[in-house]
Structures are given as structure tokens and as C-alpha cells.
Amino acid sequence: TTPCASVAVGGTCTLIGTYTVTAADVTTGSISNTGTGDSNETGPDTDTVNTPVVGSPALNTVKARTGNADGDGTGTVTQGDVLTYTITVTNTGNVPLTNVVVSDPLITPTGGTTPCANVAVAGTCTLIGTYTVTALDVTAGSITNIGSGDSNETGPDTATVITPVVGSAEVEVRAYPA
């Protein structure tokens, strides 16, 4: 009903509106909203309401095998192949995350951005690394590789990739005298 042409004694003039909470509000932890009423016959009168805003920190870890330097050219994963893994942690919450660490104890890191001091909402932190397939992997028939992400605001989150490993098929040829 604002502006109101006139307000009787004991009457009211009301303003109703909406506000969308922003990432900055979540980071700040509260919204301070001040309303003001004024008329030709009075000075301005203000009232402030402080509303706490609770953040919801969250992250999601995704792990993928992103390459195979196929040393023997078989097109499969075999002993001696060098596999590349990429682990990506995405901030899926509504507050920035601090001290984000992406880890994978199996790989040798070759790139990425980890650790990340700050990861904005919807931002990412990555780790890229390689692993050389061993005879033990051939015996086991697969490689189970677990990557994880963690931050000061969240608990750890893990992702697993299981890569099948094929044994090498060697054929021995012998020549016998006739």
C-alpha cells in the first residue's frame, strides 16, 4: 500500500517485498535490512531486522581415468601401461570452501590445482596424475583407485574407479630338429 496518500490516527501503511539471499550474505552470515517510514508531518523513522543466514558447505569428488599410454599397443590395460587419472572436486554448497585438498595415494601427481586455498561456489579443484600398471595388478585382474577431496568446512568425500587389467598373452615358439 505504499505510498499511502494519507494514514488515519492508529492506521498503517505497509510495504511488502522479497529479497533473494546471495552468496555474499551466506559468507557474511547475516542480512541486515533497514526499513524507513516518513511523511510530510514527521521525520523519518527506521527499524532494522538482522536475519542470520546459515551456510551449507558441500563438495563432490569425481574421479576418471582420462588416459592410457598403451605401451604394447593392445588397446587394453596391461602391465607397463601408464594410466592417467583426473580427480575433480566441485564446491556444490552455498559457501566458499577453504584449504581444499584433492588426493590420491596411488598416483604420481603431474598437474592440477591442488591444494586450493579457496574454492568459490560451483568452483573446482583438480589433481592429475599417472600410475604404471604392475604385475600385481595383472594378477589381481583390476586396479581399484580411490581419490578424495576435503576442505576445512566439509568432511572428506571419495570417488573410486575400478580399471580392469588384462594379462599379457605371450606365446612361446620352439623349433625342433626334423
N, C-alpha and C positions, 0 to 999 in steps of 0.2 A: 504493500500500500504506500510505498514511498515514491516520490514526495507526497506528503499529505497537505492539502490546501489549508486545513485547519484541524486542530485537535481539541476537543472539549475537555473541560476540567475532569481529571480522572481517566481520560481516554488514552489511547495508544496509537502509535504509528509504527508499523512493523516492516522490517526488511528481512527477507529470507533469501539465502543464496547457497551455492555449493562451492566447494574447493577441492581440487584433486591433490592428494598428497604426492609430493615429489621425492626423488632420491635425496635431494639436499635436506628435506625435512627429516627423512629417516636417519641420515648421517648426523644431523643436529640433535635428534632425539625428541624434538617437540615442535609444535606450531604455536606461535604467539599471534593471536588475532585480536585486533582492536577495532571496535565499532564506535561510531560517533553519532550523537544526535544534536541537532542545532535548530534554532528557529529565529525569527525576526525579534522575538521578545526575550530570548535567553542567550547566554553564551554557550559554546559547545560543551557537551558532557560526554565523557568517554568511559568505556568499560573494556577490559582486556580479559580474554579467556586463553589460558595456556593448556594445550592438549598434548599429552605425551604420545609419542609415536614409537612403536616397537618395531625394531628391525627383524627381519627373518633371514639370517645368513644361511646360505646353502651353496654347495658346489657339486658338480657332476664330473666324474672321470670317465673318459672314453679312451680305449687302447686299441690300436690297429697295427697289424703287420703291413707295412707300407712298401716293402721291397724285398727282393731275394736276388742277391748277386749269385746266380745259379752257376757255380764253378764248373760243374760237369755237363751243363747244357741239357739235362734231362727234362727240365720243365717241372720237376718236383723238388721238394725239400729233402736233401740228402746230406750225409756227412761232409763237412768242409764248406757248405754253403754259408754265406754271410747274410743274415736276415736283418732288415731294418724295421724297428718298431717306433711308432709315434704315440705318445701319451698326451692327451689334451685335457686340461681341467678348465671347466667353464663355470663362472660365477652365475649360478641360477637363482640366487637370493635377491634381496632388495637393498642390500648394503654393500659397500666396497669391502673387499677382503684384504687382509694384510698378511705378510710373510707367507705367501702361498708357495708350497714346495711340492714339486712333482718328482716322484722317484720310481725306480725300477731296479731292483738289485741284480737282475740277470744281465742287463745290457751294459755296454760301454758307451757313455754319453758322447754324442758327436755334435749336438746342436740343440736349439730350442731357447727358451727364455727363462727357465727355472734357475734359481728361485726368483719369484716375482715379489717385490716389496709391496705393491698394491695392485689389485685386480678390480677394475670397475664392474658395476652390474652389467652382466652379459659379456664381459671381457674374458680372455683366456690366458692361460699359462701353459707352455708346452715343454716336453722333453723328447728328444730324438736320440736314438742310439742303435747300436748294432750288436748282434750276437752271432757267434760262429757255431754251427751245428757240430756236436761231438759224437763219438762212438756210443757214449752212454745214452744220448738222445735216440740214436738208431735202435739200440736195444729196448729202450722204453717205448718206442713207437710214436712218441709225440713230445712236444715241448709245452709245458704249462708255464706261461709267463704272466705275472701279476704286476700291474702298475698301480700307483696310488697317488692321491692328491690330498693335501691337508692345508689348513690355514689356522691363524690364531682364533678365528671366530667359529670354526667348524671342527667336527671330528673328521678322522680320515675316511676317504671313500676309495674303493678299489675297483679295478676292472681287470678281467682275465681274458687272455687269448690262448687258445689251445691250437697248436700248429702240428698237424700230422707229419711224421718223418718217415721216409721210405728208406729201407736198407738198400745198400748197393748190390746190384746183381752182377757178380763177376763170374765169368766162365773161364775155366782152365782148359786149354787145349794141349794135348800131348801127342807127340808123334812117335809111333813105334816102328822099328825096322820091319820090313816086309819079309 
